[in-house]
Amino acid sequence: MASTPARLSQRRCNLAILVLCGLATSGLSAQQPAPAAAAIRWGTDVLRQKPEWYASAAARAVADSVLQHQSRDGGWPKNTDLASAPAAAESRAGAAADVVSSTIDNNGTTLPMQFLALVADATGGTTYRTAFTRGLDYLLAAQYANGGWPQFFPLREGYYSRITYNDNAMVNVLTLLRDVAAGRPPFAFVDEARRTRARAAVSRGIDIILRTQVKQDGRLTAWCAQHDEKTLAPAWARAYEPPSLSGSESVGIVRFLMEVERPSAEIIAAVEGAAAWLRAVAIPDLRLEEFTGADGRRDRRVVAAPGAAPLWARFYELGTNRPIFLGRDSVVRSALSEIEHERRNGYAYYGTWPARLLAEEYPRWLEKRKGR
């Protein structure tokens, strides 16, 4: 049926309304904010953001969450998403002590302190400064009189009370305290009395590092991942972490010592001795690889690889410098293949930890020493 003039007029009107609505909707869409940037996940990346980010609402929101995780003693737990609100009190009460207790292990305490200092410096927030200061007091209180730090404080029975170099725990503390003592941003807000205490703590920490370096036939070598807090001897940690010399943790210690601005003769000797030992125990012509075993599971093994870059073992036997491997049964074995699948694939028994230190950093340090 033919359209009447009235119907044509109505259609034109409706079309005009649709066009206007579309333009309006388009205009609204253009004015909508861009999608928010991805949230920062808790971890060392929180220390690598652009300076202006630390003054943002997003940074303050993370910092506010970090505040809620701080313990009454001033420290923080490990292996916890500090960017998310803490679990309910009843959930925390049932959690393992490793999860809720204050520690310097796995970036516990030191990482949240560094982050809060950045936010405090950017915002001037006194709440963040106060929390940082409480953390600083915690670290200073946790130090043994001999200069070492336990993994957990308040002290707990077992390997948790050993002087802990494992996973750079004590080196992280010393690095933070050294920067606090210097009084430079983002730590310029720390009062002089605490900076003085931090400086003294670093001095004691360096002293215990020098005293725990293991000697073989009168020569300085390396360190164990943990040392007895009383005898200072290399000590056990977990069942598969024996008294030994570490091809991993020793690297972080050497790096820290090389950063000392005016090293003493003892520090220089410690660095040179450790570097010589790390060179001597490098394992050539070997490659660590992953493969699929006959049972269909992913696995790890080492294979001959002439000309391959050197590897280092995590553990070297005291006295012999022989690479050793232990599973959860604590039995010393001479090959990675001899320990159980779970540990073989769940722990770093081989690595390249000293490679850059020996190839680049140590030579630069030597050149710097020659210029003095």
CORSUL-V238097 format. One record per residue. N is the residue number from 1. RES is the residue in one small letter. SS is DSSP state (helix for helix, strand for strand, loop for the rest). PHI is phi as a letter, one per 30 degrees, with the letter a starting at -180 (NA if undefined). D_CENTER is the distance of its C-alpha to the mean C-alpha in Angstrom with 2 decimals. Layout:
n=(N | N)
res=(RES | RES)
ss=(SS | SS)
phi=(PHI | PHI)
d_center=(D_CENTER | D_CENTER)
//
This chain:
n=(1 | 2 | 3 | 4 | 5 | 6 | 7 | 8 | 9 | 10 | 11 | 12 | 13 | 14 | 15 | 16 | 17 | 18 | 19 | 20 | 21 | 22 | 23 | 24 | 25 | 26 | 27 | 28 | 29 | 30 | 31 | 32 | 33 | 34 | 35 | 36 | 37 | 38 | 39 | 40 | 41 | 42 | 43 | 44 | 45 | 46 | 47 | 48 | 49 | 50 | 51 | 52 | 53 | 54 | 55 | 56 | 57 | 58 | 59 | 60 | 61 | 62 | 63 | 64 | 65 | 66 | 67 | 68 | 69 | 70 | 71 | 72 | 73 | 74 | 75 | 76 | 77 | 78 | 79 | 80 | 81 | 82 | 83 | 84 | 85 | 86 | 87 | 88 | 89 | 90 | 91 | 92 | 93 | 94 | 95 | 96 | 97 | 98 | 99 | 100 | 101 | 102 | 103 | 104 | 105 | 106 | 107 | 108 | 109 | 110 | 111 | 112 | 113 | 114 | 115 | 116 | 117 | 118 | 119 | 120 | 121 | 122 | 123 | 124 | 125 | 126 | 127 | 128 | 129 | 130 | 131 | 132 | 133 | 134 | 135 | 136 | 137 | 138 | 139 | 140 | 141 | 142 | 143 | 144 | 145 | 146 | 147 | 148 | 149 | 150 | 151 | 152 | 153 | 154 | 155 | 156 | 157 | 158 | 159 | 160 | 161 | 162 | 163 | 164 | 165 | 166 | 167 | 168 | 169 | 170 | 171 | 172 | 173 | 174 | 175 | 176 | 177 | 178 | 179 | 180 | 181 | 182 | 183 | 184 | 185 | 186 | 187 | 188 | 189 | 190 | 191 | 192 | 193 | 194 | 195 | 196 | 197 | 198 | 199 | 200 | 201 | 202 | 203 | 204 | 205 | 206 | 207 | 208 | 209 | 210 | 211 | 212 | 213 | 214 | 215 | 216 | 217 | 218 | 219 | 220 | 221 | 222 | 223 | 224 | 225 | 226 | 227 | 228 | 229 | 230 | 231 | 232 | 233 | 234 | 235 | 236 | 237 | 238 | 239 | 240 | 241 | 242 | 243 | 244 | 245 | 246 | 247 | 248 | 249 | 250 | 251 | 252 | 253 | 254 | 255 | 256 | 257 | 258 | 259 | 260 | 261 | 262 | 263 | 264 | 265 | 266 | 267 | 268 | 269 | 270 | 271 | 272 | 273 | 274 | 275 | 276 | 277 | 278 | 279 | 280 | 281 | 282 | 283 | 284 | 285 | 286 | 287 | 288 | 289 | 290 | 291 | 292 | 293 | 294 | 295 | 296 | 297 | 298 | 299 | 300 | 301 | 302 | 303 | 304 | 305 | 306 | 307 | 308 | 309 | 310 | 311 | 312 | 313 | 314 | 315 | 316 | 317 | 318 | 319 | 320 | 321 | 322 | 323 | 324 | 325 | 326 | 327 | 328 | 329 | 330 | 331 | 332 | 333 | 334 | 335 | 336 | 337 | 338 | 339 | 340 | 341 | 342 | 343 | 344 | 345 | 346 | 347 | 348 | 349 | 350 | 351 | 352 | 353 | 354 | 355 | 356 | 357 | 358 | 359 | 360 | 361 | 362 | 363 | 364 | 365 | 366 | 367 | 368 | 369 | 370 | 371 | 372)
res=(m | a | s | t | p | a | r | l | s | q | r | r | c | n | l | a | i | l | v | l | c | g | l | a | t | s | g | l | s | a | q | q | p | a | p | a | a | a | a | i | r | w | g | t | d | v | l | r | q | k | p | e | w | y | a | s | a | a | a | r | a | v | a | d | s | v | l | q | h | q | s | r | d | g | g | w | p | k | n | t | d | l | a | s | a | p | a | a | a | e | s | r | a | g | a | a | a | d | v | v | s | s | t | i | d | n | n | g | t | t | l | p | m | q | f | l | a | l | v | a | d | a | t | g | g | t | t | y | r | t | a | f | t | r | g | l | d | y | l | l | a | a | q | y | a | n | g | g | w | p | q | f | f | p | l | r | e | g | y | y | s | r | i | t | y | n | d | n | a | m | v | n | v | l | t | l | l | r | d | v | a | a | g | r | p | p | f | a | f | v | d | e | a | r | r | t | r | a | r | a | a | v | s | r | g | i | d | i | i | l | r | t | q | v | k | q | d | g | r | l | t | a | w | c | a | q | h | d | e | k | t | l | a | p | a | w | a | r | a | y | e | p | p | s | l | s | g | s | e | s | v | g | i | v | r | f | l | m | e | v | e | r | p | s | a | e | i | i | a | a | v | e | g | a | a | a | w | l | r | a | v | a | i | p | d | l | r | l | e | e | f | t | g | a | d | g | r | r | d | r | r | v | v | a | a | p | g | a | a | p | l | w | a | r | f | y | e | l | g | t | n | r | p | i | f | l | g | r | d | s | v | v | r | s | a | l | s | e | i | e | h | e | r | r | n | g | y | a | y | y | g | t | w | p | a | r | l | l | a | e | e | y | p | r | w | l | e | k | r | k | g | r)
ss=(loop | loop | loop | loop | helix | helix | helix | helix | helix | helix | helix | helix | helix | helix | helix | helix | helix | helix | helix | helix | helix | helix | helix | helix | helix | helix | helix | helix | helix | helix | helix | loop | loop | loop | loop | loop | loop | loop | loop | loop | loop | loop | loop | helix | helix | helix | helix | loop | loop | loop | helix | helix | helix | helix | helix | loop | helix | helix | helix | helix | helix | helix | helix | helix | helix | helix | helix | helix | helix | loop | loop | loop | loop | loop | loop | loop | loop | loop | loop | loop | loop | loop | loop | loop | loop | loop | loop | loop | helix | helix | helix | helix | helix | loop | loop | loop | helix | helix | helix | helix | loop | loop | strand | loop | helix | helix | helix | loop | loop | helix | helix | helix | helix | helix | helix | helix | helix | helix | helix | helix | helix | helix | helix | loop | loop | helix | helix | helix | helix | helix | helix | helix | helix | helix | helix | helix | helix | helix | helix | helix | helix | helix | strand | loop | loop | loop | loop | loop | strand | strand | loop | strand | loop | loop | loop | loop | loop | loop | helix | helix | helix | loop | strand | strand | loop | helix | helix | helix | helix | helix | helix | helix | helix | helix | helix | helix | helix | helix | helix | helix | helix | helix | loop | loop | loop | loop | loop | loop | loop | loop | loop | helix | helix | helix | helix | helix | helix | helix | helix | helix | helix | helix | helix | helix | helix | helix | helix | helix | helix | helix | helix | helix | loop | loop | strand | strand | loop | loop | strand | strand | loop | loop | loop | loop | loop | strand | strand | loop | loop | loop | loop | loop | loop | strand | loop | loop | loop | loop | loop | loop | loop | loop | loop | loop | strand | strand | loop | loop | helix | helix | helix | helix | helix | helix | helix | helix | helix | helix | loop | loop | loop | loop | loop | loop | helix | helix | helix | helix | helix | helix | helix | helix | helix | helix | helix | helix | helix | helix | helix | helix | loop | loop | strand | loop | loop | strand | strand | strand | strand | strand | strand | strand | loop | loop | loop | loop | loop | strand | strand | strand | strand | strand | strand | strand | loop | loop | loop | loop | loop | loop | strand | strand | strand | loop | strand | strand | loop | loop | loop | loop | loop | loop | strand | loop | strand | strand | loop | loop | loop | loop | loop | strand | strand | loop | loop | helix | helix | helix | loop | loop | helix | helix | helix | helix | loop | loop | loop | loop | loop | strand | strand | loop | loop | loop | helix | helix | helix | helix | helix | helix | helix | helix | helix | helix | helix | helix | helix | helix | helix | helix | loop | loop)
phi=(NA | d | d | d | e | d | d | d | d | d | d | d | d | d | d | d | d | d | d | d | d | d | d | d | d | d | d | d | d | d | d | d | d | d | e | d | d | e | d | d | d | d | l | d | d | d | c | c | d | d | e | d | d | d | c | d | d | d | d | d | d | d | d | d | d | e | e | d | d | d | d | d | d | j | c | b | d | c | h | b | d | d | d | c | e | d | d | e | e | d | d | d | d | c | d | d | e | d | d | c | d | d | a | c | d | h | i | d | i | d | d | d | d | d | d | d | d | d | d | d | d | d | c | i | d | d | d | d | d | d | d | d | d | d | d | d | d | d | d | d | d | d | d | d | d | d | j | d | b | d | d | b | b | e | d | b | d | j | d | d | c | d | d | c | c | e | h | i | e | d | d | d | d | d | d | d | d | d | d | d | d | d | i | d | e | c | c | d | d | d | d | d | d | d | d | d | d | d | d | d | d | d | d | d | d | d | d | d | d | d | d | c | d | d | c | b | h | i | c | d | b | b | b | d | d | a | b | d | d | c | d | i | d | e | b | d | c | d | e | c | b | d | e | a | c | c | d | c | d | d | d | d | d | d | e | d | d | d | d | d | d | b | d | d | d | d | d | d | d | d | d | d | d | d | d | d | d | d | d | d | c | e | c | d | h | b | b | c | b | c | a | c | d | d | d | i | c | d | b | b | a | c | b | d | a | e | i | d | d | d | c | b | d | d | b | c | d | d | j | c | i | d | e | b | b | b | c | d | d | i | d | d | b | c | b | e | d | d | c | d | e | d | d | e | c | c | b | c | d | b | a | c | e | d | e | d | e | d | d | b | d | d | e | d | d | d | d | d | d | d | d | c)
d_center=(79.46 | 79.49 | 77.21 | 79.02 | 78.29 | 76.81 | 74.30 | 73.35 | 72.76 | 70.56 | 68.46 | 68.00 | 66.91 | 64.39 | 63.02 | 62.69 | 60.80 | 58.37 | 57.80 | 57.23 | 54.80 | 52.92 | 52.74 | 51.60 | 48.90 | 47.81 | 47.70 | 45.60 | 43.15 | 42.89 | 42.08 | 39.30 | 35.76 | 33.57 | 31.16 | 28.06 | 24.92 | 22.44 | 20.35 | 16.75 | 14.54 | 11.81 | 8.31 | 6.92 | 10.60 | 11.89 | 11.26 | 13.25 | 16.49 | 19.85 | 20.77 | 23.56 | 21.47 | 20.09 | 23.73 | 24.43 | 25.39 | 22.58 | 19.94 | 21.97 | 22.18 | 18.43 | 18.37 | 21.29 | 19.58 | 16.59 | 19.39 | 20.87 | 17.92 | 17.94 | 19.62 | 22.79 | 21.22 | 18.96 | 15.57 | 13.69 | 13.02 | 10.22 | 10.72 | 12.92 | 13.97 | 14.32 | 16.24 | 18.98 | 21.34 | 20.93 | 23.07 | 26.49 | 26.97 | 28.76 | 25.98 | 23.44 | 26.06 | 26.23 | 22.53 | 21.07 | 19.88 | 16.42 | 16.11 | 17.70 | 17.22 | 15.20 | 12.35 | 9.49 | 8.17 | 5.44 | 4.45 | 8.22 | 10.43 | 8.59 | 7.47 | 11.04 | 12.58 | 11.60 | 12.84 | 15.92 | 16.74 | 16.98 | 19.19 | 21.17 | 21.84 | 23.00 | 25.09 | 26.15 | 25.48 | 26.21 | 24.66 | 21.17 | 21.90 | 23.15 | 20.11 | 17.89 | 20.48 | 20.45 | 16.72 | 17.48 | 20.40 | 18.40 | 16.10 | 19.32 | 21.16 | 18.68 | 19.08 | 21.67 | 24.77 | 24.02 | 20.79 | 18.20 | 15.90 | 16.14 | 13.49 | 15.53 | 17.94 | 20.78 | 21.19 | 21.72 | 23.82 | 22.50 | 19.51 | 17.48 | 19.31 | 18.68 | 17.05 | 13.56 | 11.97 | 10.68 | 7.23 | 7.16 | 7.66 | 10.71 | 9.96 | 7.48 | 10.56 | 12.99 | 11.80 | 12.06 | 15.36 | 16.67 | 16.43 | 18.01 | 20.70 | 21.56 | 22.46 | 21.64 | 20.73 | 18.93 | 19.36 | 23.11 | 24.10 | 23.00 | 26.25 | 27.40 | 27.62 | 23.94 | 23.08 | 25.40 | 23.76 | 20.29 | 21.95 | 23.55 | 20.40 | 18.78 | 22.07 | 22.09 | 18.55 | 19.70 | 22.82 | 21.27 | 19.22 | 22.64 | 24.38 | 22.17 | 22.38 | 24.68 | 28.07 | 30.22 | 33.86 | 33.10 | 30.41 | 26.83 | 24.41 | 20.78 | 18.83 | 18.31 | 14.95 | 16.62 | 19.84 | 22.55 | 22.45 | 26.23 | 27.30 | 24.12 | 24.85 | 22.38 | 21.95 | 21.43 | 18.47 | 18.98 | 22.21 | 20.93 | 18.88 | 21.77 | 22.52 | 22.10 | 20.77 | 17.39 | 17.35 | 13.57 | 12.17 | 15.15 | 14.04 | 11.15 | 13.81 | 16.43 | 14.65 | 14.25 | 17.90 | 19.10 | 18.02 | 20.40 | 23.26 | 26.12 | 25.15 | 27.63 | 29.47 | 27.38 | 24.07 | 25.76 | 27.05 | 23.70 | 22.16 | 25.33 | 25.60 | 22.12 | 22.67 | 26.08 | 24.85 | 22.21 | 25.08 | 27.42 | 25.44 | 24.59 | 26.17 | 28.41 | 30.22 | 27.99 | 26.13 | 23.79 | 25.00 | 25.17 | 28.65 | 30.70 | 32.38 | 35.98 | 34.97 | 33.39 | 29.81 | 26.97 | 26.19 | 24.67 | 26.69 | 27.06 | 30.23 | 32.15 | 31.53 | 33.53 | 32.03 | 28.52 | 25.57 | 24.47 | 22.02 | 20.49 | 20.35 | 17.46 | 20.13 | 23.20 | 26.06 | 26.85 | 30.05 | 30.50 | 27.24 | 27.99 | 25.20 | 25.11 | 24.04 | 24.09 | 24.20 | 24.33 | 27.70 | 26.25 | 28.91 | 28.17 | 29.07 | 29.42 | 28.45 | 25.80 | 28.75 | 29.84 | 27.08 | 27.09 | 26.19 | 23.55 | 21.40 | 22.35 | 20.90 | 18.04 | 16.24 | 15.51 | 18.43 | 18.93 | 16.94 | 17.37 | 14.49 | 16.99 | 19.06 | 18.16 | 17.88 | 21.40 | 22.94 | 21.98 | 19.95 | 21.90 | 25.26 | 24.54 | 23.72 | 27.00 | 28.93 | 27.69 | 28.84 | 32.22 | 32.78 | 32.75)
//
